[in-house]
Amino acid sequence: MKETPTIDVVFGLHAKGHGITQEKFTAAIAAMTHRKRATTLVELGEVAAFVASDRAAAMTGTVANLTGGIIVD
């Protein structure tokens, strides 16, 4: 998630390696998703709350894919 300090640093390093601004790198990553935008920290929190709730009781050994479609499994 772009709002996290770790990803901010990682995106900065990748952008520098590609010779582009961090904003352009972030936009390029978002453009690769099915939704054409990055997953937000709020969305991550909502998924975490769901999988920790009784509503997800039938889910076992599941990976919650929050890539927005960059990775399809």
DOVOZA-905660 format. One record per atom (N, C-alpha, C, O): x, z, y negated; atom name. Coordinates in pm, whole numbers, plus 50000, padded with zeros to 5 digits. Last residue first. Example, Ala and Ser with C-alpha at 12.3 -4.5 7.8 and 13.67 -1.06 7.14 Angstrom:
<tivos>
<east: 51285; up: 50708; north: 50225; a: N>
<east: 51367; up: 50714; north: 50106; a: CA>
<east: 51290; up: 50787; north: 49997; a: C>
<east: 51341; up: 50804; north: 49886; a: O>
<east: 51319; up: 50780; north: 50569; a: N>
<east: 51230; up: 50780; north: 50450; a: CA>
<east: 51320; up: 50780; north: 50330; a: C>
<east: 51424; up: 50846; north: 50332; a: O>
</tivos>
This chain:
<tivos>
<east: 49539; up: 49094; north: 51530; a: N>
<east: 49561; up: 49131; north: 51670; a: CA>
<east: 49432; up: 49149; north: 51743; a: C>
<east: 49433; up: 49180; north: 51862; a: O>
<east: 49698; up: 48958; north: 51266; a: N>
<east: 49571; up: 48955; north: 51337; a: CA>
<east: 49601; up: 48987; north: 51482; a: C>
<east: 49677; up: 48917; north: 51548; a: O>
<east: 49837; up: 49032; north: 50962; a: N>
<east: 49858; up: 49043; north: 51106; a: CA>
<east: 49722; up: 49048; north: 51172; a: C>
<east: 49640; up: 49134; north: 51139; a: O>
<east: 49700; up: 48976; north: 50733; a: N>
<east: 49835; up: 48922; north: 50747; a: CA>
<east: 49876; up: 48924; north: 50894; a: C>
<east: 49940; up: 48832; north: 50944; a: O>
<east: 49454; up: 49104; north: 50718; a: N>
<east: 49460; up: 48976; north: 50787; a: CA>
<east: 49599; up: 48913; north: 50793; a: C>
<east: 49614; up: 48805; north: 50851; a: O>
<east: 49474; up: 49350; north: 50612; a: N>
<east: 49390; up: 49254; north: 50541; a: CA>
<east: 49396; up: 49115; north: 50601; a: C>
<east: 49348; up: 49019; north: 50541; a: O>
<east: 49605; up: 49545; north: 50746; a: N>
<east: 49688; up: 49445; north: 50680; a: CA>
<east: 49605; up: 49344; north: 50601; a: C>
<east: 49662; up: 49260; north: 50530; a: O>
<east: 49519; up: 49754; north: 50900; a: N>
<east: 49485; up: 49756; north: 50758; a: CA>
<east: 49563; up: 49652; north: 50679; a: C>
<east: 49585; up: 49668; north: 50559; a: O>
<east: 49406; up: 49824; north: 51205; a: N>
<east: 49481; up: 49720; north: 51136; a: CA>
<east: 49434; up: 49713; north: 50991; a: C>
<east: 49322; up: 49670; north: 50963; a: O>
<east: 49433; up: 50094; north: 51394; a: N>
<east: 49354; up: 50048; north: 51280; a: CA>
<east: 49440; up: 49951; north: 51200; a: C>
<east: 49536; up: 49992; north: 51134; a: O>
<east: 49442; up: 50101; north: 51735; a: N>
<east: 49525; up: 50080; north: 51617; a: CA>
<east: 49434; up: 50028; north: 51507; a: C>
<east: 49365; up: 49927; north: 51525; a: O>
<east: 49332; up: 50336; north: 51978; a: N>
<east: 49305; up: 50225; north: 51889; a: CA>
<east: 49404; up: 50220; north: 51774; a: C>
<east: 49444; up: 50324; north: 51721; a: O>
<east: 49287; up: 50529; north: 52175; a: N>
<east: 49404; up: 50442; north: 52181; a: CA>
<east: 49392; up: 50321; north: 52093; a: C>
<east: 49439; up: 50213; north: 52129; a: O>
<east: 48937; up: 50521; north: 52139; a: N>
<east: 49054; up: 50585; north: 52200; a: CA>
<east: 49168; up: 50485; north: 52205; a: C>
<east: 49146; up: 50368; north: 52236; a: O>
<east: 48626; up: 50576; north: 52000; a: N>
<east: 48752; up: 50504; north: 51985; a: CA>
<east: 48865; up: 50585; north: 52048; a: C>
<east: 48885; up: 50702; north: 52016; a: O>
<east: 48408; up: 50736; north: 52003; a: N>
<east: 48424; up: 50643; north: 52114; a: CA>
<east: 48556; up: 50566; north: 52109; a: C>
<east: 48592; up: 50498; north: 52205; a: O>
<east: 48419; up: 50877; north: 51761; a: N>
<east: 48443; up: 50948; north: 51887; a: CA>
<east: 48465; up: 50855; north: 52005; a: C>
<east: 48536; up: 50891; north: 52099; a: O>
<east: 48381; up: 50812; north: 51500; a: N>
<east: 48478; up: 50732; north: 51575; a: CA>
<east: 48508; up: 50792; north: 51711; a: C>
<east: 48611; up: 50762; north: 51771; a: O>
<east: 48214; up: 51004; north: 51401; a: N>
<east: 48161; up: 50868; north: 51410; a: CA>
<east: 48255; up: 50776; north: 51489; a: C>
<east: 48211; up: 50673; north: 51540; a: O>
<east: 48363; up: 51232; north: 51369; a: N>
<east: 48285; up: 51220; north: 51492; a: CA>
<east: 48229; up: 51079; north: 51510; a: C>
<east: 48199; up: 51038; north: 51622; a: O>
<east: 48675; up: 51127; north: 51211; a: N>
<east: 48539; up: 51182; north: 51215; a: CA>
<east: 48475; up: 51166; north: 51352; a: C>
<east: 48526; up: 51094; north: 51439; a: O>
<east: 48909; up: 50998; north: 51191; a: N>
<east: 48917; up: 51142; north: 51217; a: CA>
<east: 48779; up: 51206; north: 51234; a: C>
<east: 48768; up: 51324; north: 51267; a: O>
<east: 48832; up: 50746; north: 51120; a: N>
<east: 48888; up: 50764; north: 51255; a: CA>
<east: 48904; up: 50913; north: 51291; a: C>
<east: 48911; up: 50948; north: 51409; a: O>
<east: 48738; up: 50803; north: 50853; a: N>
<east: 48649; up: 50754; north: 50957; a: CA>
<east: 48706; up: 50783; north: 51096; a: C>
<east: 48636; up: 50838; north: 51181; a: O>
<east: 48969; up: 50882; north: 50719; a: N>
<east: 48856; up: 50976; north: 50730; a: CA>
<east: 48761; up: 50933; north: 50840; a: C>
<east: 48709; up: 51017; north: 50914; a: O>
<east: 49116; up: 50644; north: 50740; a: N>
<east: 49167; up: 50768; north: 50800; a: CA>
<east: 49055; up: 50869; north: 50819; a: C>
<east: 49047; up: 50935; north: 50923; a: O>
<east: 48953; up: 50474; north: 50589; a: N>
<east: 48972; up: 50447; north: 50732; a: CA>
<east: 49023; up: 50573; north: 50802; a: C>
<east: 48977; up: 50605; north: 50912; a: O>
<east: 48981; up: 50596; north: 50338; a: N>
<east: 48849; up: 50584; north: 50398; a: CA>
<east: 48859; up: 50557; north: 50548; a: C>
<east: 48781; up: 50613; north: 50626; a: O>
<east: 49257; up: 50569; north: 50292; a: N>
<east: 49197; up: 50703; north: 50304; a: CA>
<east: 49061; up: 50698; north: 50371; a: C>
<east: 49028; up: 50786; north: 50450; a: O>
<east: 49271; up: 50290; north: 50268; a: N>
<east: 49344; up: 50359; north: 50374; a: CA>
<east: 49284; up: 50497; north: 50399; a: C>
<east: 49264; up: 50536; north: 50514; a: O>
<east: 49121; up: 50259; north: 50033; a: N>
<east: 49073; up: 50201; north: 50159; a: CA>
<east: 49142; up: 50266; north: 50279; a: C>
<east: 49078; up: 50293; north: 50380; a: O>
<east: 49294; up: 50388; north: 49854; a: N>
<east: 49159; up: 50441; north: 49875; a: CA>
<east: 49102; up: 50388; north: 50007; a: C>
<east: 49042; up: 50464; north: 50083; a: O>
<east: 49509; up: 50215; north: 49857; a: N>
<east: 49528; up: 50349; north: 49909; a: CA>
<east: 49393; up: 50416; north: 49936; a: C>
<east: 49379; up: 50492; north: 50032; a: O>
<east: 49407; up: 49882; north: 49953; a: N>
<east: 49434; up: 49989; north: 49857; a: CA>
<east: 49454; up: 50122; north: 49928; a: C>
<east: 49419; up: 50138; north: 50045; a: O>
<east: 49544; up: 49578; north: 50063; a: N>
<east: 49467; up: 49697; north: 50097; a: CA>
<east: 49506; up: 49808; north: 50000; a: C>
<east: 49624; up: 49827; north: 49969; a: O>
<east: 49559; up: 49296; north: 49840; a: N>
<east: 49621; up: 49399; north: 49922; a: CA>
<east: 49522; up: 49512; north: 49951; a: C>
<east: 49430; up: 49537; north: 49874; a: O>
<east: 49386; up: 48985; north: 49870; a: N>
<east: 49423; up: 49104; north: 49795; a: CA>
<east: 49479; up: 49207; north: 49893; a: C>
<east: 49449; up: 49204; north: 50012; a: O>
<east: 49272; up: 48787; north: 50022; a: N>
<east: 49349; up: 48749; north: 49903; a: CA>
<east: 49376; up: 48867; north: 49810; a: C>
<east: 49387; up: 48851; north: 49688; a: O>
<east: 49162; up: 48831; north: 50262; a: N>
<east: 49083; up: 48871; north: 50146; a: CA>
<east: 49148; up: 48834; north: 50014; a: C>
<east: 49088; up: 48848; north: 49907; a: O>
<east: 49359; up: 48754; north: 50436; a: N>
<east: 49231; up: 48684; north: 50442; a: CA>
<east: 49147; up: 48712; north: 50317; a: C>
<east: 49071; up: 48627; north: 50272; a: O>
<east: 49682; up: 48736; north: 50273; a: N>
<east: 49576; up: 48808; north: 50343; a: CA>
<east: 49448; up: 48724; north: 50344; a: C>
<east: 49433; up: 48633; north: 50263; a: O>
<east: 49860; up: 48603; north: 50113; a: N>
<east: 49868; up: 48576; north: 50256; a: CA>
<east: 49757; up: 48646; north: 50335; a: C>
<east: 49741; up: 48618; north: 50454; a: O>
<east: 49829; up: 48704; north: 49859; a: N>
<east: 49776; up: 48570; north: 49885; a: CA>
<east: 49777; up: 48536; north: 50034; a: C>
<east: 49701; up: 48449; north: 50077; a: O>
<east: 49979; up: 48939; north: 49874; a: N>
<east: 49832; up: 48947; north: 49867; a: CA>
<east: 49769; up: 48813; north: 49902; a: C>
<east: 49666; up: 48809; north: 49969; a: O>
<east: 50237; up: 48827; north: 49864; a: N>
<east: 50194; up: 48903; north: 49982; a: CA>
<east: 50041; up: 48910; north: 49986; a: C>
<east: 49981; up: 48889; north: 50091; a: O>
<east: 50231; up: 48715; north: 49608; a: N>
<east: 50252; up: 48630; north: 49725; a: CA>
<east: 50207; up: 48699; north: 49852; a: C>
<east: 50147; up: 48636; north: 49939; a: O>
<east: 50202; up: 48942; north: 49448; a: N>
<east: 50095; up: 48841; north: 49449; a: CA>
<east: 50108; up: 48750; north: 49571; a: C>
<east: 50008; up: 48711; north: 49630; a: O>
<east: 50450; up: 49063; north: 49498; a: N>
<east: 50326; up: 49133; north: 49533; a: CA>
<east: 50210; up: 49034; north: 49542; a: C>
<east: 50129; up: 49042; north: 49634; a: O>
<east: 50617; up: 48871; north: 49384; a: N>
<east: 50628; up: 48901; north: 49526; a: CA>
<east: 50499; up: 48968; north: 49575; a: C>
<east: 50447; up: 48933; north: 49681; a: O>
<east: 50539; up: 48883; north: 49117; a: N>
<east: 50521; up: 48758; north: 49192; a: CA>
<east: 50529; up: 48782; north: 49342; a: C>
<east: 50455; up: 48720; north: 49418; a: O>
<east: 50613; up: 49147; north: 49061; a: N>
<east: 50474; up: 49108; north: 49047; a: CA>
<east: 50446; up: 48979; north: 49124; a: C>
<east: 50342; up: 48967; north: 49188; a: O>
<east: 50887; up: 49138; north: 49089; a: N>
<east: 50810; up: 49219; north: 49183; a: CA>
<east: 50663; up: 49180; north: 49178; a: C>
<east: 50595; up: 49181; north: 49280; a: O>
<east: 51016; up: 48805; north: 49044; a: N>
<east: 50974; up: 48935; north: 48994; a: CA>
<east: 50895; up: 49008; north: 49102; a: C>
<east: 50842; up: 48947; north: 49195; a: O>
<east: 51273; up: 48664; north: 49259; a: N>
<east: 51149; up: 48658; north: 49182; a: CA>
<east: 51114; up: 48798; north: 49132; a: C>
<east: 51175; up: 48897; north: 49174; a: O>
<east: 51475; up: 48646; north: 49451; a: N>
<east: 51501; up: 48599; north: 49315; a: CA>
<east: 51375; up: 48582; north: 49232; a: C>
<east: 51370; up: 48495; north: 49144; a: O>
<east: 51455; up: 48760; north: 49692; a: N>
<east: 51397; up: 48625; north: 49679; a: CA>
<east: 51419; up: 48567; north: 49540; a: C>
<east: 51386; up: 48451; north: 49514; a: O>
<east: 51566; up: 49008; north: 49640; a: N>
<east: 51629; up: 48921; north: 49740; a: CA>
<east: 51580; up: 48778; north: 49733; a: C>
<east: 51654; up: 48685; north: 49765; a: O>
<east: 51375; up: 49107; north: 49463; a: N>
<east: 51511; up: 49081; north: 49415; a: CA>
<east: 51583; up: 48986; north: 49510; a: C>
<east: 51653; up: 48895; north: 49466; a: O>
<east: 51163; up: 49137; north: 49641; a: N>
<east: 51151; up: 49046; north: 49527; a: CA>
<east: 51289; up: 49008; north: 49474; a: C>
<east: 51316; up: 48892; north: 49446; a: O>
<east: 51268; up: 49334; north: 49811; a: N>
<east: 51236; up: 49200; north: 49863; a: CA>
<east: 51227; up: 49098; north: 49750; a: C>
<east: 51277; up: 48986; north: 49762; a: O>
<east: 51288; up: 49548; north: 49629; a: N>
<east: 51407; up: 49497; north: 49699; a: CA>
<east: 51384; up: 49356; north: 49753; a: C>
<east: 51471; up: 49269; north: 49741; a: O>
<east: 51018; up: 49581; north: 49556; a: N>
<east: 51120; up: 49551; north: 49455; a: CA>
<east: 51246; up: 49492; north: 49518; a: C>
<east: 51303; up: 49397; north: 49465; a: O>
<east: 50905; up: 49652; north: 49799; a: N>
<east: 50864; up: 49526; north: 49736; a: CA>
<east: 50966; up: 49485; north: 49629; a: C>
<east: 50995; up: 49367; north: 49614; a: O>
<east: 51036; up: 49902; north: 49829; a: N>
<east: 51058; up: 49794; north: 49925; a: CA>
<east: 51020; up: 49659; north: 49865; a: C>
<east: 51095; up: 49562; north: 49879; a: O>
<east: 50930; up: 50047; north: 49609; a: N>
<east: 51075; up: 50024; north: 49621; a: CA>
<east: 51103; up: 49906; north: 49713; a: C>
<east: 51185; up: 49820; north: 49681; a: O>
<east: 50658; up: 50039; north: 49676; a: N>
<east: 50703; up: 49992; north: 49545; a: CA>
<east: 50852; up: 49960; north: 49549; a: C>
<east: 50895; up: 49857; north: 49498; a: O>
<east: 50660; up: 50166; north: 49919; a: N>
<east: 50632; up: 50023; north: 49916; a: CA>
<east: 50674; up: 49964; north: 49783; a: C>
<east: 50722; up: 49851; north: 49778; a: O>
<east: 50719; up: 50429; north: 49825; a: N>
<east: 50804; up: 50361; north: 49923; a: CA>
<east: 50783; up: 50211; north: 49918; a: C>
<east: 50881; up: 50135; north: 49914; a: O>
<east: 50509; up: 50500; north: 49647; a: N>
<east: 50647; up: 50483; north: 49598; a: CA>
<east: 50736; up: 50406; north: 49696; a: C>
<east: 50820; up: 50327; north: 49653; a: O>
<east: 50201; up: 50318; north: 49669; a: N>
<east: 50291; up: 50420; north: 49722; a: CA>
<east: 50434; up: 50395; north: 49675; a: C>
<east: 50475; up: 50279; north: 49666; a: O>
<east: 50040; up: 50111; north: 49593; a: N>
<east: 50037; up: 50233; north: 49512; a: CA>
<east: 50132; up: 50341; north: 49559; a: C>
<east: 50143; up: 50446; north: 49496; a: O>
<east: 50057; up: 49914; north: 49787; a: N>
<east: 50136; up: 49897; north: 49665; a: CA>
<east: 50143; up: 50026; north: 49584; a: C>
<east: 50240; up: 50049; north: 49513; a: O>
<east: 50082; up: 50000; north: 50117; a: N>
<east: 50000; up: 50000; north: 50000; a: CA>
<east: 50088; up: 50000; north: 49875; a: C>
<east: 50182; up: 50079; north: 49863; a: O>
</tivos>
